[in-house]
Amino acid sequence: PQPKPAQSTSPSESLPPWKLLEPKASKGSCPSSCPLPRAGHSHSHPHFRTHMRLAAFLSVLGLVLQEAGTASLAEERKRREEPRLSLGDSSEVTGLRNCEATSQDPPPMIGPTQNTVATGIPSSKPAVTRPILPTTPGLPGSPTSQAKLKRLDLSSNFISAIDDDALHLLPALQDLILSENQLVALPVLPSSIELLDVRLNRLRSSGIQPGAFGALQKLQFLYLADNRLDSVPGPLPLSLRSLHLQNNMIETMPSDAFCDLEEHRHTRRLLEDIRLDGNPIDLSLFPSAYFCLPRLPIGRFT
């Protein structure tokens, strides 16, 4: 058998890649170990051109690396300057600010035996309870601070009863707000009361002690709307300026509910705001009850 002809390979295929970058020496040129030409020799020497190309390549490579380093430094500086989220960012902490701590079982009543008092929270949510001092019966604070307390707001809770002596340590109390609770009766009130707000409860006429308001000689604003009263409470103090009884179940009123029948010249100039609208009572049936008033009550006249 005849031997197979040897496959011809090009010189470039048998050389490593880095050899391909070297310039080919022409005939008559020195091998790679030849020394560089000395001063005064021709620049056309092959090794001189090789070193010039290498120097140019290194210069270009240095410029590329310098540009890459500058770009990376600029990117790093930009990344450092970008704003980061911190606890001071109000948009992220807004949810924490709006949180409310609630108690599932608020106390149903307030009195000397209670050790908690509910504060004003919207009626759609359970009330918050706070511990009180053991030396204080029913309300928070020391006896000294209670003696100076002028305003007490217990609205929007689930209070269904208040002991009669729960407020006797508040001699300076002026504003008592008990609206939006579940009260069916009123406790004994301090004589210093000027504003009493018991709207939106379950208060009945039987839950108001006889003469409860007549003893309050400083009372000016009495708000009893949206309850279950069936008559106008009385007697009312001469200091009263506003009486709101709308949206109850009032069907009748005493003839002396507002005026003194024995003193026809007497006028109650202060009592200018009386609301009886939203009740089944026909105000035209009680004409003698209004002769001393500067204005007629608001309500149904037939």
N, C-alpha and C positions, 0 to 999 in steps of 0.2 A: 504493500500500500504506500502510496505517495504521501510524504509528510505534508501536513497542512501548512499553507503559507502563513507566516507570522503576521499578526495584525499590526498594522502601522499605527502608532500613537503619536499624536502631535506633542511637541515639547511642552506645550502649555498644560496638557492633561497630566503629565508626570511630575510637575513642579508643585510645591505647596503654594497656598494663596499668597503668602507674603513675598514669595520670590517673583510673583508676577508683577509686583509693583516696582521692582528694580529695573532700571533702564538697561537695555541690551547694549553690551559693549561692541563697538565696531571692530573690524579687523585692524590689527596692529595696536589695539588699546591694551592697557595694562590690566592685569587681574585686579580683583577687588582689594587685594592687599597692597596695591601700589600706594605710595605716599602721595599726599596732595601736592599739587604744583606749588612751587615756591613763588615768592614775590617776583613779579616781572614775567611770569609765564602766562600763557594764553588762557583766557576764561573759557575756552571751548573744551577744556579738559573734561572728560566724562565724569570723573569723581567730583569735580567742582560743581557741575550742574546738579549732580545727585544731592550734594549737601545743601545747595541753594533751594532745591525743591523741598527737602526735609525741613529747612528753616521756615520756609513759607507755610508748609503744612502745620508746623507747630505754632506759628503765629496765628493762623486761622483757627486752630483748635483752641488756643488761649482766648481768642475773642469770643468764640462760641461758649466756652465755659464761663467767661465773665458775664455774658448776656444771660446765661441760664441762672447764674448765681444772683444777678441783680433782680431777675424776675421772681425767683424764689423768695428773696428778701422782701420784695414789695408785697408778695402774696402773704407772707408771714405777718408783715406789719399791718396789712389790711385785716387779716383774721384777728389780730390782737385788738384792733380798734373797733371791731364789731360789738354792738351792745349785747350784754349778757343779761339773762333774767336773774333778778335778785329779789329778796323778800320785800324790798322797797317798791316793787312794781305794783301799783294799786290795782291794775287790771287783773292780776293773778291772786290778789289777796281779798278782792271784793267779796268772794264767797265766804271767807272767814269772818268778815266784819258783820255779815248779815245773819250769822248763826244765832239761835236762841236756845237756851237751856230750859227745858220744860220738865214738869213733874206730872206723872200720869194720875196721881191721886191727890188733888188739892183739898185742903180742909173745907168741910161744909159749913163751919160756923166759927165765929170769933168770940172769945170770952176769956175769963181769968184762967180757965183750965187749959187753954190752948197754948202751945209753944211755938206756933207758926202763924204768919200773917201773909195773905196773898197780896201781891202787887198788881198794878194795872197792866193786863195783857189782853189783846183782842179776844172777844168771846169765842171765836172760832178755834182757839188754841187753848190747851191746858194752862192753868195759872202757875206762876213761879212761886215757890214758897221759900221763905228765908227764916233762919233760926233767930229767935229773939233772946234777950237777956233773961236769965232766970229771975231777976229781981223785978221784972216788969210784967204785970198781969195783962195779957192780951195784946199789947202793942209794943213795937220795938223802941229801944232807946232807954236812957236812964230817966228817973223821975224828974230830974232837972230839965232835960230836953223836952219831956212831955208837957211840962208846965208852960213851955214857950211855944209849943206846936200850934200853928195857926191854920194849916191846911192839911187835910187828910183825904187822899184819893184812893179808894178801894174799888174803882169801877172795873167792869169787864172781868169779873171772877165768877165763882160758883158759890158765893156766900148765901146760905139759906136762913141763917139766924144769927143774931148778935145779942149777947147777954146784956141785961139792963145796966149792969155796973161796968161794962167794958169801956165806957168813955168818961167815967167820972174823974179820971186823973188828967183830963184835958181842959182845964179852966179857961185857956186862951184860944180854944179852937173856934175859928170863924167860918171856914168852908169845909163842909162834909159832903163828899161825893161818893154815892153808893149806887150809881146807875149801872144797868146791865148786870144784875145779879139775880138771885132767886129768893129775895126777901118776901115774907108774907106779913111781917110785923116790924115795927120800929122800936128801938131801945129808948131808954131815957136819954134825952139829948142835953148837952151842956147849954146853959143859959146864954153863953157868948156866941152862939151860932148866928151867922148872918146870911149864909147861903146853904140850903139843903137841897141836894139833887138825888132823888130816888126814882128817876125815870127807868122804864123798861125792867120792872120787877114783877112780882106777883102780890103786891101789897093790897090788902083788903081793908075796908073801913073798920072792921073789928080788930085789926092789928094796930090801930092808932089809939093810944090811950086818951081818954077824955081830958081836954085842956092841955094836951101835949104842945100845941103850937101857941096857945095863948100865953104860956109862961115864957116864951122866947121873945122878950121885949126888944131884941136887936135884929130879929129876923126880917130880911128884906126880900129875899128871893126864895120861893118855894116851888120846886118842880116835882110834880107827882104824875106826870103824863105816862100813858101806856102802862097802866096797872089794872087792878080789878076793884076799884072803889065804886061803891053804889050810892054815895052821898058826898056832898061838899063838907070837908072837915072843918070844924070850928070849935071854939071861937078862934078868930085870927087876930094877931097882934096889930096894933095901929101903925107899926113901923113897916108893914109889908108893902112892897112896891109891885111885885110881879107874882102872879099865881097861875101856874099851868096845870090844868086838870084834863087836857084833851085825851081822847081815845081811852076812856074808862067805861064804866057801866052805870054812870050816874043818871038816875031817873027823877030825883027830887032834891030839894035843898030847904033848910029852915029859913024862915022869913028874916031872921036876924043874922044870916050867914055873913053879911058884909056891913050892915048898917044897924045902928042902935034905934030900935023902934020908939023908944021913949024920948029921944032927942032928935027931933026932926030937922033942927038947924045944923046938925052935925054933918060935916062933909069929910070924906077921906080923900084928900087931894093926892096923897102919895100913891094910892092903889089905882094905877092907870092901865095895868096889863092883866086882864083876866081872860083865860082861854078855857072854854067849855065845849069847843067843837069836837065832833067825833063821839058824842054821848047821846043817848036816847032822850035826854031831858028836853022839854019844850020851855025855853026861857021866858016866853010870853005869859006863862001861867004864874010867874012870881014877880010882878011889877014892884011890889013893895021892898024887894030885896036890893034894889039898885038905886034908890032915890038919893043916897049920899055919895054915889060914885061919880067921878068926873067923866067917865066913859062907860058905855054899856059893855058887858062881857061879849066875847066872840063866841058865837054858837048858833043854835037853831031857834029862830023866832017864827011862829006861824000866826 
